[in-house]
Amino acid sequence: MAILALGSITLINAQQPAGYFFKEFTPGKVLLKNKQFAKGKFNYDCINKEMAFFE
């Protein structure tokens, strides 16, 4: 499981298009500014240069 600290996150509801770093979204958790964790599935969008996730 990966632990990520993110500045911006984009919610993805559709199928994974080309341009992502990994072939599939990967389970992980994000450390929030309030020091709590949020779980989800993550992948890096290489085109928009931001982390994408869905719950």
Summary of the structure (lengths in Angstrom):
residues: 55
radius of gyration: 10.8
end to end distance: 15.0
largest distance: 33.2
contacts: 125
relative contact order: 0.37
helix: 0%
strand: 49%
